[in-house]
Amino acid sequence: MIAENVVECIEDALGRLAYWWRGVGTQEEKKTIEGQYNELLIWLLKWGWTDTLDPDAELPDQCLAEEYLKHRGF
């Protein structure tokens, strides 16, 4: 299990990435952010994170890692 303060920092980073994703203009930029976002998300899951993100901190379902969608029960 990872320290709670580390989890909070990563959750904050995911929220910022989701915010930036909504504001970028090109598909190339969106894909770059999606990759970074999903790397962090998968890392959290591998380290035993059992929570889910707030809806405003998530990307659209079609952009989320399959591992997270399964974790979320979708």
N, C-alpha and C positions, 0 to 999 in steps of 0.2 A: 504494500500500500504506500502511496506517496503522501507527503506532508500536505495538510490542508491549505497552507499558504501558497504552495506550488500549484495546487489545483485551482485556487482562486485566480492566480495570475494567468493561468492557461485559459480558464473560462473567460476572463476579461479580454484576453487576446483574441479568442474566438468571436466574441461579441464585436470587437473592433474590426476584425476581418470581414464579418458579415455586413457591418455598416459600410465599409469601404467597397465591398462587392456591389452593394446596391447603388453606389455613386459612380462607379467607373463606366466608361463609355464603350470600350471595345471588348469583343469576345476573347481576345488574347489576354487582356488584363483580367477578365473574369476567370478564365481557366487557370491563370497563375495563382490567383487568390484561392480558388477552389482547391488546388493542390496543396497549398500551405495549410489551409483550414483543415482539410481531411487528414493530413499528416499529424497535426496536433491532436485531432479528435481520436484517431486510431491509437496514438501513443497513450492518451488517457485511458482508453479502454483496455489496452494491454497491461497497464499498471493497476488494474482493478477498480477503476472509477465506476461507480454504480448509479450515479445521478443522470439526469438529462438536462439539456440546455433550455433556457427560456426561449419561447418561440421567436422573439426578436433577435436572439443571438444565433439562430439557425439560418442556414441557407435553404433555398427551396429543396424539397425532397429529392428531386432529380439530380441535384448537385451534391448530395450528402453521400458519404461512404456507406456502402452496403452494411458494413459491420455496425455502424451507428443505427441504421434503420432497424436492423434486427434487435439491437440492444434496446431501442425505444419501443419495440413491439409492433412495428409497422410492417 
